Amino acid sequence: MFKQAATYSNTTNIQEYTETVTGYITKCIEDVTHTRSITIRANQKPWLTGEVHRLLRARNIAFREGNPAGLRAARADLSRGIRKAKRQYTRKITAHFSDSRDTEPVAGY
């Protein structure tokens, strides 16, 4: 089908043949798949959730107030929250690769 479209007088124009095949493949891909845009900021960690941000704000407020007991508790809560968020992120990523043999999480996550 493609070769016939690119053939003139028993010679095949390889450029036109390539463009025809590539165009058809691109059309098929666009018909079957969805295009999604994902914005990731340079310093944005993937495990920083809304809960972790809330704990960060609580820690900063405790620091500004000068409350040592509150700061100690806020730091402990933040550490626990970060560990929990990292574990959840690791589970989420490994779930994507459950059929793969590469399911070992990255060290530190």
C-alpha positions as a printed NumPy array, in Angstrom:
array([[  0.   ,   0.   ,   0.   ],
       [  2.689,   2.515,   0.984],
       [  5.161,   1.346,  -1.605],
       [  2.574,   1.758,  -4.358],
       [  1.914,   5.335,  -3.262],
       [  5.622,   6.181,  -3.452],
       [  6.364,   4.367,  -6.739],
       [  6.511,   6.236, -10.055],
       [  7.665,   4.612, -13.295],
       [  9.062,   1.529, -11.526],
       [ 11.187,   3.653,  -9.16 ],
       [ 10.444,   4.136,  -5.504],
       [ 10.976,   7.536,  -3.922],
       [ 12.424,   6.516,  -0.554],
       [ 11.772,   9.937,   0.992],
       [  8.076,   9.851,   0.145],
       [  7.854,   6.199,   1.179],
       [  9.376,   7.002,   4.574],
       [  7.116,  10.007,   5.112],
       [  4.026,   7.975,   4.227],
       [  4.865,   5.143,   6.618],
       [  5.884,   7.526,   9.402],
       [  2.722,   9.572,   8.946],
       [  0.56 ,   6.467,   9.138],
       [  2.308,   5.246,  12.297],
       [  1.915,   8.679,  13.896],
       [ -1.789,   8.728,  13.029],
       [ -2.267,   5.273,  14.56 ],
       [ -0.468,   6.318,  17.733],
       [ -2.604,   9.455,  18.048],
       [ -5.784,   7.423,  17.524],
       [ -4.91 ,   4.863,  20.193],
       [ -3.04 ,   6.756,  22.913],
       [ -3.756,   9.803,  25.037],
       [ -1.293,  12.634,  25.399],
       [ -0.799,  13.956,  28.911],
       [  1.353,  16.806,  30.121],
       [  2.993,  16.46 ,  33.502],
       [  4.666,  19.434,  35.143],
       [  7.48 ,  18.666,  37.553],
       [  9.372,  21.471,  39.17 ],
       [ 13.145,  21.257,  39.567],
       [ 13.189,  20.909,  43.352],
       [  9.813,  19.274,  43.821],
       [ 10.16 ,  15.871,  45.406],
       [  7.524,  13.408,  44.222],
       [  6.717,  12.293,  47.752],
       [  5.974,  15.814,  49.051],
       [  2.254,  15.579,  49.631],
       [ -0.192,  18.066,  51.058],
       [  0.132,  16.379,  54.431],
       [  3.916,  16.824,  54.444],
       [  3.513,  20.494,  53.502],
       [  1.052,  20.919,  56.376],
       [  3.567,  19.352,  58.778],
       [  6.31 ,  21.632,  57.427],
       [  4.159,  24.69 ,  58.085],
       [  3.389,  23.451,  61.599],
       [  7.101,  23.004,  62.29 ],
       [  7.9  ,  26.477,  60.966],
       [  5.174,  28.038,  63.105],
       [  6.466,  26.231,  66.208],
       [  9.982,  27.487,  65.442],
       [  8.821,  31.09 ,  65.02 ],
       [  6.864,  30.952,  68.27 ],
       [  9.976,  29.832,  70.137],
       [  8.167,  26.933,  71.783],
       [ 10.821,  24.22 ,  72.37 ],
       [  8.356,  21.48 ,  73.327],
       [  6.088,  22.305,  70.391],
       [  9.057,  22.424,  68.029],
       [ 10.297,  19.041,  69.223],
       [  6.844,  17.517,  68.677],
       [  6.463,  19.206,  65.28 ],
       [  9.864,  17.921,  64.137],
       [  8.985,  14.397,  65.223],
       [  5.633,  14.607,  63.425],
       [  7.351,  15.924,  60.304],
       [  9.894,  13.096,  60.319],
       [  7.131,  10.518,  60.692],
       [  5.101,  12.19 ,  57.958],
       [  8.031,  12.221,  55.542],
       [  8.787,   8.55 ,  56.187],
       [  5.129,   7.682,  55.645],
       [  4.94 ,   9.712,  52.416],
       [  8.118,   8.104,  51.077],
       [  6.768,   4.634,  51.851],
       [  3.499,   5.436,  50.091],
       [  5.365,   6.803,  47.079],
       [  7.557,   3.699,  46.948],
       [  4.485,   1.463,  47.015],
       [  2.9  ,   3.523,  44.258],
       [  5.976,   3.269,  42.023],
       [  6.542,  -0.434,  42.65 ],
       [  2.881,  -1.095,  41.846],
       [  3.495,   0.317,  38.364],
       [  6.239,  -2.233,  37.836],
       [  4.546,  -5.199,  39.475],
       [  4.907,  -7.265,  36.307],
       [  8.567,  -6.371,  35.982],
       [ 11.506,  -7.906,  37.787],
       [ 12.714,  -4.409,  38.758],
       [ 10.489,  -3.957,  41.801],
       [ 13.215,  -3.152,  44.286],
       [ 12.692,   0.374,  45.626],
       [ 15.407,   2.95 ,  45.29 ],
       [ 17.495,   3.272,  48.441],
       [ 16.175,   6.004,  50.698],
       [ 12.593,   5.876,  49.49 ]])
